[in-house]
Amino acid sequence: MFRALRVIRRIAVIGNGGGGKSTLCRALGDRLGLRVREVDAVQWLPGWRRAPLDETVRTLEAWAAEDSWVIDGFGPWPVIDRRMERADTIVYIDLPFRTHLWWAAKRQIASRLAGRAWAGQTAAPPTLRLFRTLSRVNALRPQIFEVVSRNDRAAKLVHLRSPAAIARWLTEVTAGADRTAQPAR
């Protein structure tokens, strides 16, 4: 799956909600020593109100200009395109829609029980709103795939279609990073 052993410094992770992006990003950040940035934390103000677009774009562009990162999530289309161009690895989590729905539903319940959510929010978004968003993003799958695979991006794309593939790739990439960190003998 992961073809070549190379240094990974800029990883863009994209996919529908409830697909394990944040969990994967945290694991990548920990294992590769990279800073993890969460797009949702920038584009949503408290209470799941949209942040001003110009501020969101400015922050996301600044993140992408850094030398190393793991960026979790979408953001506005032009920013996504530039981030994909800058990334040396693009991870597209593309699970079956029912998996995204199921995992998002479990996250909603866990968030309500814990009294905290993700993206710096204190409460999960309204469930109906979340499921509508998941449905809209699912309908955009062809456009998302086009953005992550156009031109030379196909060579740096890791297209993960199952939870097992996510786990396998994480093991491969972090094992590869351990080997590249070893001194030459």
Secondary structure as the mmCIF struct_conf table of DSSP 4:
data_model
#
loop_
_struct_conf.conf_type_id
_struct_conf.id
_struct_conf.beg_label_comp_id
_struct_conf.beg_label_asym_id
_struct_conf.beg_label_seq_id
_struct_conf.end_label_comp_id
_struct_conf.end_label_asym_id
_struct_conf.end_label_seq_id
BEND BEND1 ALA A 4 ALA A 4
STRN STRN1 ARG A 10 GLY A 15
TURN_TY1_P TURN_TY1_P1 GLY A 17 GLY A 18
BEND BEND2 GLY A 19 GLY A 20
HELX_RH_AL_P HELX_RH_AL_P1 LYS A 21 LEU A 32
TURN_TY1_P TURN_TY1_P2 GLY A 33 GLY A 33
STRN STRN2 VAL A 36 GLU A 38
HELX_RH_AL_P HELX_RH_AL_P2 VAL A 39 GLN A 43
STRN STRN3 TRP A 44 LEU A 45
TURN_TY1_P TURN_TY1_P3 PRO A 46 TRP A 48
STRN STRN4 ARG A 49 ARG A 50
HELX_LH_PP_P HELX_LH_PP_P1 ALA A 51 PRO A 52
HELX_RH_AL_P HELX_RH_AL_P3 LEU A 53 ALA A 65
BEND BEND3 GLU A 66 SER A 68
STRN STRN5 TRP A 69 ASP A 72
BEND BEND4 GLY A 73 GLY A 73
BEND BEND5 PRO A 76 PRO A 76
HELX_RH_AL_P HELX_RH_AL_P4 TRP A 77 ARG A 86
BEND BEND6 ASP A 88 ASP A 88
STRN STRN6 THR A 89 ILE A 93
HELX_RH_AL_P HELX_RH_AL_P5 PHE A 97 ALA A 114
TURN_TY1_P TURN_TY1_P4 GLY A 115 GLY A 115
BEND BEND7 TRP A 118 TRP A 118
TURN_TY1_P TURN_TY1_P5 ALA A 119 GLY A 120
BEND BEND8 THR A 122 ALA A 123
HELX_LH_PP_P HELX_LH_PP_P2 ALA A 124 PRO A 126
HELX_RH_AL_P HELX_RH_AL_P6 THR A 127 ALA A 139
TURN_TY1_P TURN_TY1_P6 LEU A 140 LEU A 140
HELX_RH_AL_P HELX_RH_AL_P7 ARG A 141 SER A 149
TURN_TY1_P TURN_TY1_P7 ARG A 150 ARG A 150
HELX_RH_3T_P HELX_RH_3T_P1 ASN A 151 LYS A 156
STRN STRN7 LEU A 157 LEU A 160
BEND BEND9 SER A 162 SER A 162
HELX_RH_AL_P HELX_RH_AL_P8 PRO A 163 ALA A 181
BEND BEND10 GLN A 182 GLN A 182
HELX_LH_PP_P HELX_LH_PP_P3 PRO A 183 ALA A 184
#
